[in-house]
Amino acid sequence: MTDIRKAVSLVIVQGKDIFTIIRHNHLRAFPGYTAFPGGKVDAEDQAETLDQTLLNTLYREAKEELGIDVIELQKSGQIEAIDKIAIATSPNYNPRRYEAHFYRIILKKKIDFILDSNEAKLGQWLDAGSLLREYNFGKRLLIYPIRKVIEELSNNTKFSQVIDFDLREVGKIPFIEPLRGVIQYMPLSNTLPPASRTNAFIIGGQEKILIDPSPKNVDEYRSLLEELKKFQLKGLMLSHHHKDHHEMAPEIAEYFNLPIYLSPDCHKRCLQKYGQDYFQKSQIEYLKEGDVVTSWLGEDVGVIEIPGHDEGQLGLIPESKKWCFVGDLFQGIGTVVVGGEEGDMQKYMHSLEKVISLGPHCVIPSHGIALGGTYILEKTLEHRKYRENQIKDLMNQGKSVDDMLGIIYFDLSRKLLPYARENILKHIEKIENEASAPKTES
């Protein structure tokens, strides 16, 4: 069971305005998201009571992230009030869980904060209405508790009730909407560890498309159906042919009488692996680069081809490039496997470069949450290039694949070694193909 650590968020208010930060894209937790300053309780914050421990954390975080001394500001009369306004615990599907305590600090006048440049790429004062409008226009990534607190502040910056998010009723299938209009359900699926869920997205205007539903079993399937009944669906899209992206998807398509959108390669491989009758009750529509499959906040959403992990893998991107759904191009949880007959390391690295060059504001994976910018793709590409050079050196030393496996993945769990072996083989294949390719004269 994951340990739940306590944390503090500083909701700083002056008049109608709220101070928020946008987190750097390289951060591990919620990169690119709009957030309140704050952080986890450290050992130095511990006191006899929880309330004092949390206040100690508040004082420390205010100094570290904002360059202010809250106690001195209180003494000088610059703070009108400090009170707790919300409590939220990370859901149990999160790899790192926190119990966050939101403290409102009401200032009598605005302060020019000295931001911790390692944490925040931007800090600004904005009224709650403007923050919500920017979220509704797809310009901000927001987690639900922060959005809800901002909504309450938009009605009354001095609201008195404490919001306990842990008491709210939640469905059997968790869902989030960190980006307006991109609804992300997270059913349990038969995917590779350490991931345990595959995201099923709902995107569109009045009529929406469903992407990659893959419930783990009949119970999860029934729970997902109940959630999907809330929407007017026009089609079901598969990003690629791996089973953890379409298990029971044909049954869902049949239930709602939906056509299935997919690449020709995905269709072919599904029939080869799961039988010629796998889609027999579904209308099939092929997708290719540039096809428009739905809309998002009034924009066309087009298809991009991103092979490598799987030859027929497809992604989606709206005209504004405010986001890009990339399937298994990267893993928010775990590591991408490039292997099997359908895997191609050269194409995989080219697909990474392709999405990086498109420059979306955030990237959305099939496992994990949306991440700001393309930093995760850049680091993934950098790691693949590093691994390739490592394998080249070992090849030059005459090392076998088994030797490489022991040297490179010496600390990997034994059950994951077959997947690591696949990655090595695909790197070797790429290296050998490039070495044998005819040289072009400059």
Sequence and secondary structure as in RCSB ss.txt:
>XXXX:A:sequence
MTDIRKAVSLVIVQGKDIFTIIRHNHLRAFPGYTAFPGGKVDAEDQAETLDQTLLNTLYREAKEELGIDVIELQK
SGQIEAIDKIAIATSPNYNPRRYEAHFYRIILKKKIDFILDSNEAKLGQWLDAGSLLREYNFGKRLLIYPIRKVI
EELSNNTKFSQVIDFDLREVGKIPFIEPLRGVIQYMPLSNTLPPASRTNAFIIGGQEKILIDPSPKNVDEYRSLL
EELKKFQLKGLMLSHHHKDHHEMAPEIAEYFNLPIYLSPDCHKRCLQKYGQDYFQKSQIEYLKEGDVVTSWLGED
VGVIEIPGHDEGQLGLIPESKKWCFVGDLFQGIGTVVVGGEEGDMQKYMHSLEKVISLGPHCVIPSHGIALGGTY
ILEKTLEHRKYRENQIKDLMNQGKSVDDMLGIIYFDLSRKLLPYARENILKHIEKIENEASAPKTES
>XXXX:A:secstr
   EEEEEEEEEEETTEEEEEEE TT SSSTT EE SEEE  GGG  SSHHHHHHHHHHHHIIIII   HHHHHH
TT EEEEEEEEEEE  TTSSSEEEEEEEEEEESS       TTTEEEEEEEEHHHHHHHHHTT     HHHHHHH
HHHHH TT  S EEGGGS   SS EEEEETTEEEE  B S  TT  B  EEEEESSSEEEE    SSHHHHHHHH
HHHTTS EEEEE S S GGGTTTHHHHHHHHT  EEE HHHHHHHHHHH TTTTTTS EEE  TT EEEEETTEE
EEEEE  SSSTT EEEEETT S EEEETSS SSS     STT  HHHHHHHHHHHHHH  SEEEESSS  EETTH
HHHHHHHHHHHHHHHHHHHHHTT  HHHHHHHHTTTS GGGHHHHHHHHHHHHHHHHHHHHS     
